[in-house]
């Protein structure tokens, strides 16, 4: 049998709710990054994963995985991977504001890479993004130069604001890091944003950290030193960096606080 999550009416609705008929299964394996096998009760179910990263530390056999039903009934894989449960192994890693769970000590990590784009729009419509104050319109997936960026904000008397969204699932030594795999595409986006600022418009990165244990944000120089160097070059050039913590639960994902960005180490120069 599939174990379903049931909505709690006493909880305030998150900006991105998850359906009540999600299933929870145990992770078995991941194939070609986009297919994940779950063990649900007495059955095995393949679910879709849209996460092209390595999902470092989140693919341990047996860990609980939350998957949502596909909106298209004709789709081959009937569920989409949404969250992975990350166990907290000792008192030094405990996130004190994480509520107790039947799964033990730990927390959910959001791995659906569509969520940051949806969160950007939902938070903008809800008036919860201070850096977009004064803007009245949002366009998604707008082509600019050699790239297609996630969002363009416009408003009367306002500079165009271009935003690229990224999902963050890796934390090392209390630092939320991106990317978790080398990303030539991510490097290309940073170069495009640098050019936007040079042309007199605003440009920003919106990082959604879908786990609660990161206390600050930094590019993952140990994974992709080229991206890390470009990140700090972009920041110094005036590209705005907004790493927001997400509040992840089986009921949905909400927007949390803005994390500080760690200063560039002296060894990172571009």
N, C-alpha and C positions, 0 to 999 in steps of 0.2 A: 504493500500500500504506500501511496505517497503521503508524506506529512505536510499539511498545508498550514500557512500562517493565517491567523485570524486577526482582523483589524480591531484595535482597541478604541472605542468611541470616545474614551476620556482623554485621549491624546490629541494635541493640536495637529492639524493636518500639515505634513511636510510640503515643501514647494513641489517636490516630485514624488507623488505617492506611488507605491507599488501595489499591484492588485492583490486581493485577499486570497486568490487561488494559486499563489506561488507554491512551488514544491521545494523541499529540502532533501538533499541526498549527500552521500559520502563520495568525495573525489576518488576516482580510480586512475584515470590517465587523461592526458591531453595529446591530441594528434594534430599535427600541422598548425598548431596554435589556435585554430578556429573551431575545433570540435573537442568537447569535454565529455568523458564518460562518467556518469554518476551511478551509484548503487542506492536505489530507493526502495526500502523494504525488501521485497523478494524479487525485485525487477532491476534491470540495468537500462539506463536511459542515456542516449546521446543528446547533448544540448549544445546550442550554438554559443561560441564566445567571439565577441567582436574586438577583443583585446589583442593587438598584434605585438605587444611587449613581451618581455620574458616572464612577467608576473613573479619576479624573484621572491622566494620564500613563501609563496602562496599556493604551491602545487604539491603539497605533501599528501601522500595517500591517506585516506580516511577523514580528512578535514571536511566539515560540513560546508556545503555550497547551496546558496539560494538561487533559484531560477524562476523566471517569470514566463507565463504562457505567451506564445507568439500571437500577435494580432491577426496575422494572416493564416487561416486554417489550412491553406494549401501548402504551407512551408514544410520542407522535409523534416527539419529539426523543430519540434513543437515547443521548445523552451529556449530561453536565452539566459545565460549566466549573468547574475546581477552582483552577488556578494559572496565573499569567502570568509569563513570564521577563522580568526587568528588567535590561537591559544596563547595566554600569557603564562610563561614557564616559571617565573620566580617573582618574589616581591619587588625586585629592583625594576621590573618592567610593568608593574601594575599601573593602569590608568585609573586613578581614584574616582573619577566622575562617571565611569562606565557602570551601568546598572548590572546587578547580578542576573545571570542567565541559567536556564536549564542545561545549556551546553558547557557550563563551567566558567572559569575565569578567562576572559578574553573579549574580543570585539569583532564586529563585522567590518570588512574592508570592501568598498565598492569598486568593482572591476569593469563595469560597463562603460566603455569609452564614449558612448553617446551622451552620457549624463552631464558632463561639463557644458556642452553646448545648450542642452535643455535647461540647465541650471542658470546659465547666463541670461537666457531670455526670461525665465520665470522670475528670477531675482530682479531683473530690470522692470518687468511689468508690475512687480510687487513693491517697487520703490526701495529695494534693499541693497542697491549698488551705489555707494556714494560717488564713485569715480565717473558715473554716467549721469550725474545730476545735471539737469538742463536740457538733456537730449530727449527728443520726442519720438524718434523713429528708429527701428532696428531692422536691418536687412541681413539675412543669413546667406552664407556661402557666396561671397562676392569675389569676383575675379579682379586681381590687381597685379599687373606685370606678369610674371611667370608663375604666380601662385593664386590659389583660391583660398581666401581667408575666411574664418568662421563667421565673423560679424562685422557690420559697419553701422555705427550709430551716427545719426544726423539730427540737426535741430537748428532752428532759426538763430542766426548769429553765432553758431557754434562751429568750431573746427571739426571736420570729419574725424571720427574716432574709429580706428581699425583695431579689431581684437582677435587674437588667436587663442583657442582653448586647449588645455592639456589635462589629462587625468593623471593623478599621482597616487601610486600605491606602495611606494618603497620608502621606508624610514630606516636610517642608520644612525646610531648614537644620538637619538632624539631629533635628527634632522630629516625632514621630508625632502626627498630627492627626485629629480626628473632629469633624464629618462632612465628607464631600467634596462634599456638596450640601446646600442648605438643608433642614432637617428639622423640620417642625412636629410630627411624631409624636415625634421625639426630645425636643423641648421639653416636650411633654405628659408624657412619662415622667419627666423631671426634676422637674416640678411634683408628680407623684404620689409620688415618692420623698421629696421635702421634706415632704409631708403625713404620710407614714409615720413619719418621724423625729419630727415634732411630736406624733404619737399615742403615742410611747414605744416604738416598735419599731425594729429595725435596717433600713437600706436601703443598697444598694451598686450601683455600676456595675462591670461586668466588661468591660473593653475588651481584645480579643484583637488584638494588633498583628502581623499576618501578614507581616512582612518584618523583616530583621535590621538595618537601617541607622538606625532611630530610637534616640536616646540618652536621650530623655525624652518625656513626653506632655503635650499641651495641647489644649484645644478649638480648633477652626479658626475663630478670630474673623474672619478675612478671608473665609470662606465663609458663615458663619452667626453674626453677632455676637450675635443674640438667644440662640442656644443657648450660646454661650461665656459670656455674662453669667449665664445660668441655671446653667451648670455650676459657676461659682465661688460663686454664691449657695447652691447645693445643698451644695457642699463645706463652706462656712462654717456651714451649718445642721446638719452632722453626717452627711450622706450620704457613705459611704465610696467612694473611687475606687481601682480596682485595674486599672491597665493592664499586662497581662502580654505579654511578647514570645512569639511562637510560633516554633517551629523547623520550617520548611517544607521539604519535599523531595518528590520523586516517589514516595517510599515512604509518606508520610503526614505528619501534623502532630503535633508534640509541644509540651509546655508548657515555656517558657523562664523567664527571670528577670522579676521585677517592676521596671518602669521608674518612675523618680521623676516626679512631677507638677510641671510648671513653675508657679511662683507667678503669680497674676493680675497683669496689667499695670494700672497705675493708671487707664488710660483705660476699663477694663471695669468698669462699675458698673451694678448693677441696681436 
